[in-house]
């Protein structure tokens, strides 16, 4: 709320991210079970830049119920970026005798380049270059890294992927076989090692029907849209009850 006020926005309602993602998933689904039938359980895994949220929701036509949520608020894409930054700080220190962390501007540039490299490694398993011109003291730096090496450096971070998923199923009192689909969203969910661990945990292929970057914002926008429609219908209904029914 404070952030919205500082930005000059009039925040009327707060919406949980996991609920927004579930709404974005189910709002246009035409093949959901009828209300009297057994609900379809879908797990949503949202690994963004600075947070990791999971939820399991039960879907019927016209009905959405959040069964459980679990999270690791300290895990996100920034942690993978940090591993790369620390690696290259050490490498550049040995190779070029540079103390990168002593220069905030250079450190920010390195974070930016490491984030780009991380995204490239998600799509390419071969050796990839990292080149920065005039990095520090007019020195150009360069290095190489591949996905396999990156994953080895991130082993400790990757072990934190499964615990929230296990907690999620325990809270919802569900078995892995009860899960119909697993939807992944969030920029860091594109990391192959992350997808592999989630897929292996549930024993099924992951679904990517939602836009990983826009799912939360889209769900919130849909909530606002339908809330306005309901408000309009309610207003028209009240006018009709008062004996002043107006059609336009």
C-alpha positions as CSV (number, residue, x, y, z in Angstrom):
1,X,0.0,0.0,0.0
2,X,2.9,2.4,0.8
3,X,4.5,1.6,-2.5
4,X,1.3,2.4,-4.4
5,X,0.9,5.7,-2.4
6,X,4.5,6.7,-3.1
7,X,3.9,6.0,-6.8
8,X,0.8,8.2,-6.8
9,X,-1.6,5.3,-7.3
10,X,-4.9,4.9,-5.5
11,X,-4.8,1.2,-4.5
12,X,-8.3,-0.1,-4.0
13,X,-7.6,-3.8,-3.4
14,X,-4.7,-6.1,-2.7
15,X,-4.6,-9.5,-4.4
16,X,-2.4,-12.5,-3.6
17,X,-0.1,-13.4,-6.4
18,X,-0.9,-17.1,-6.4
19,X,-4.7,-16.3,-6.6
20,X,-4.0,-14.0,-9.5
21,X,-2.1,-16.7,-11.4
22,X,-4.9,-19.2,-10.7
23,X,-7.5,-16.8,-12.0
24,X,-5.4,-16.1,-15.2
25,X,-5.3,-19.9,-15.7
26,X,-8.9,-20.8,-15.1
27,X,-10.9,-17.8,-16.4
28,X,-11.0,-19.0,-20.0
29,X,-10.8,-22.7,-19.5
30,X,-13.7,-24.4,-21.3
31,X,-13.0,-28.0,-20.2
32,X,-13.2,-27.7,-16.5
33,X,-15.3,-30.2,-14.5
34,X,-18.9,-29.4,-13.8
35,X,-19.7,-28.1,-10.3
36,X,-21.0,-31.5,-9.1
37,X,-18.0,-33.4,-10.5
38,X,-14.6,-34.0,-8.9
39,X,-12.5,-30.8,-8.9
40,X,-9.3,-30.6,-11.0
41,X,-6.2,-29.9,-8.9
42,X,-3.6,-27.7,-10.5
43,X,-0.3,-26.7,-8.9
44,X,1.2,-23.3,-9.7
45,X,4.9,-22.6,-9.2
46,X,5.9,-19.0,-9.4
47,X,9.7,-18.4,-9.2
48,X,10.4,-14.8,-9.9
49,X,13.3,-12.5,-9.4
50,X,13.0,-12.2,-5.6
51,X,10.4,-14.7,-4.4
52,X,9.3,-18.3,-4.7
53,X,5.6,-19.0,-4.3
54,X,3.6,-22.2,-4.9
55,X,-0.1,-23.0,-4.6
56,X,-2.5,-25.8,-5.4
57,X,-6.0,-24.9,-6.5
58,X,-9.1,-26.9,-7.2
59,X,-11.1,-25.9,-10.3
60,X,-14.7,-26.5,-11.3
61,X,-16.7,-24.5,-13.9
62,X,-17.3,-21.1,-12.3
63,X,-15.4,-22.0,-9.1
64,X,-11.9,-21.7,-7.9
65,X,-10.6,-22.8,-4.5
66,X,-7.1,-22.3,-3.2
67,X,-6.3,-25.5,-1.2
68,X,-2.9,-24.6,0.1
69,X,0.1,-22.2,-0.4
70,X,3.8,-22.5,0.4
71,X,6.7,-20.3,-0.3
72,X,10.4,-19.4,0.2
73,X,10.4,-15.6,0.2
74,X,14.3,-15.6,0.2
75,X,14.7,-17.6,-3.0
76,X,14.5,-16.1,-6.5
77,X,16.3,-15.4,-9.7
78,X,18.5,-12.9,-7.9
79,X,20.2,-15.7,-6.0
80,X,21.3,-17.3,-9.3
81,X,22.5,-13.9,-10.5
82,X,24.5,-13.6,-7.2
83,X,26.2,-16.9,-7.8
84,X,27.4,-15.7,-11.2
85,X,28.5,-12.4,-9.9
86,X,30.6,-13.9,-7.1
87,X,32.2,-16.3,-9.5
88,X,33.2,-13.6,-12.0
89,X,34.4,-11.3,-9.2
90,X,36.7,-14.0,-8.1
91,X,37.8,-14.8,-11.6
92,X,38.5,-11.1,-12.5
93,X,40.3,-10.7,-9.3
94,X,42.8,-13.4,-10.2
95,X,42.9,-12.7,-13.9
96,X,43.0,-8.9,-14.0
97,X,43.8,-8.0,-10.3
98,X,40.5,-6.1,-10.0
99,X,38.5,-5.7,-6.8
100,X,35.0,-5.5,-8.4
101,X,33.1,-5.2,-5.2
102,X,34.9,-2.0,-4.3
103,X,33.3,-0.2,-7.2
104,X,29.5,0.0,-7.0
105,X,29.1,1.0,-10.7
106,X,31.2,-1.9,-11.9
107,X,29.3,-4.3,-9.7
108,X,26.0,-3.1,-11.1
109,X,27.3,-3.6,-14.6
110,X,28.4,-7.1,-13.7
111,X,25.0,-7.9,-12.3
112,X,23.4,-6.8,-15.5
113,X,25.7,-8.8,-17.7
114,X,25.3,-11.9,-15.5
115,X,21.5,-11.7,-15.7
116,X,21.8,-11.7,-19.5
117,X,24.2,-14.6,-19.4
118,X,21.9,-16.6,-17.2
119,X,19.1,-16.1,-19.7
120,X,21.3,-17.2,-22.6
121,X,22.4,-20.3,-20.7
122,X,18.7,-21.3,-20.2
123,X,18.5,-21.7,-24.0
124,X,22.0,-22.8,-24.8
125,X,24.2,-25.5,-23.1
126,X,27.5,-24.6,-24.9
127,X,30.2,-22.3,-23.7
128,X,29.1,-18.7,-23.7
129,X,31.2,-15.6,-23.5
130,X,30.9,-12.7,-21.1
131,X,32.6,-9.6,-22.4
132,X,32.5,-6.1,-20.8
133,X,34.4,-3.2,-22.3
134,X,36.1,-0.6,-20.0
135,X,34.9,-2.5,-17.0
136,X,37.3,-1.0,-14.4
137,X,40.3,1.2,-14.8
138,X,39.8,1.2,-18.6
139,X,40.3,-2.6,-18.6
140,X,38.2,-4.8,-20.9
141,X,37.3,-8.1,-19.3
142,X,36.2,-11.4,-20.7
143,X,35.3,-14.9,-19.5
144,X,33.4,-18.1,-20.5
145,X,30.9,-20.3,-18.8
146,X,28.5,-23.1,-19.7
147,X,25.2,-24.3,-18.3
148,X,26.8,-27.4,-16.7
149,X,29.3,-25.3,-14.7
150,X,26.5,-22.9,-13.7
151,X,24.3,-25.7,-12.4
152,X,27.2,-27.1,-10.3
153,X,27.7,-23.7,-8.7
154,X,24.0,-23.5,-7.9
155,X,23.5,-26.9,-6.2
156,X,22.8,-25.4,-2.8
157,X,20.2,-23.0,-4.3
158,X,18.5,-25.8,-6.3
159,X,18.0,-27.9,-3.2
160,X,15.6,-25.3,-1.9
161,X,13.1,-25.9,-4.8
162,X,11.5,-29.1,-3.5
163,X,10.7,-28.3,0.2
164,X,7.9,-25.8,-0.5
165,X,6.4,-28.3,-3.0
166,X,6.4,-31.0,-0.4
167,X,4.9,-28.7,2.2
168,X,2.2,-27.7,-0.3
169,X,1.0,-31.3,-0.8
170,X,1.1,-32.0,2.9
171,X,-1.0,-28.9,3.7
172,X,-3.6,-29.8,1.0
173,X,-3.5,-33.5,2.0
174,X,-3.0,-34.5,-1.6
175,X,-0.8,-37.1,-3.3
176,X,1.3,-36.4,-6.3
177,X,-1.2,-38.6,-8.3
178,X,-4.0,-36.2,-7.4
179,X,-2.4,-33.3,-9.3
180,X,-3.8,-32.8,-12.8
181,X,-1.2,-30.3,-14.0
182,X,1.8,-28.2,-12.9
183,X,1.9,-24.7,-14.3
184,X,5.2,-22.7,-14.0
185,X,5.4,-18.9,-14.1
186,X,8.0,-16.3,-13.2
187,X,11.2,-15.4,-15.1
188,X,13.5,-17.8,-13.1
189,X,11.2,-20.8,-13.9
190,X,12.9,-20.8,-17.3
191,X,16.1,-22.1,-15.8
192,X,16.4,-25.8,-17.0
193,X,17.7,-27.2,-13.7
194,X,14.7,-25.6,-11.9
195,X,12.2,-27.1,-14.4
196,X,13.9,-30.5,-14.2
197,X,13.6,-30.6,-10.4
198,X,10.0,-29.6,-10.4
199,X,9.1,-32.1,-13.1
200,X,11.0,-34.9,-11.3
201,X,9.3,-34.1,-8.0
202,X,5.8,-34.4,-9.5
203,X,6.7,-37.1,-12.0
204,X,5.1,-35.3,-14.9
205,X,5.7,-32.8,-17.7
206,X,5.4,-29.2,-16.8
207,X,2.8,-27.0,-18.4
208,X,3.6,-23.5,-19.7
209,X,0.3,-22.3,-21.1
210,X,0.6,-19.1,-19.1
211,X,2.9,-16.2,-20.0
212,X,5.7,-16.5,-17.4
213,X,6.2,-12.8,-17.1
214,X,2.6,-11.5,-17.3
215,X,0.5,-14.2,-15.5
216,X,0.2,-12.3,-12.2
217,X,-0.6,-8.9,-13.8
218,X,-3.1,-10.6,-16.2
219,X,-4.9,-12.3,-13.3
220,X,-5.2,-9.0,-11.4
221,X,-6.5,-7.2,-14.5
222,X,-9.1,-9.9,-15.0
223,X,-10.2,-9.6,-11.3
224,X,-10.7,-5.8,-11.8
225,X,-12.6,-6.3,-15.1
226,X,-15.1,-8.8,-13.6
227,X,-15.4,-6.9,-10.4
228,X,-16.5,-3.8,-12.5
229,X,-19.0,-6.0,-14.5
230,X,-20.5,-7.3,-11.2
231,X,-20.8,-3.8,-9.9
232,X,-22.5,-2.7,-13.1
233,X,-25.0,-5.6,-12.9
234,X,-25.7,-4.9,-9.2
235,X,-26.4,-1.2,-10.0
236,X,-28.8,-2.1,-12.8
237,X,-30.5,-4.6,-10.6
238,X,-31.0,-2.1,-7.8
239,X,-32.5,0.5,-10.3
240,X,-34.9,-2.2,-11.6
241,X,-36.0,-3.0,-8.0
242,X,-36.8,0.6,-7.3
243,X,-39.2,0.6,-10.2
244,X,-37.0,2.8,-12.5
245,X,-35.7,0.1,-14.8
246,X,-33.7,1.8,-17.6
247,X,-32.3,0.1,-20.7
248,X,-29.7,1.7,-22.9
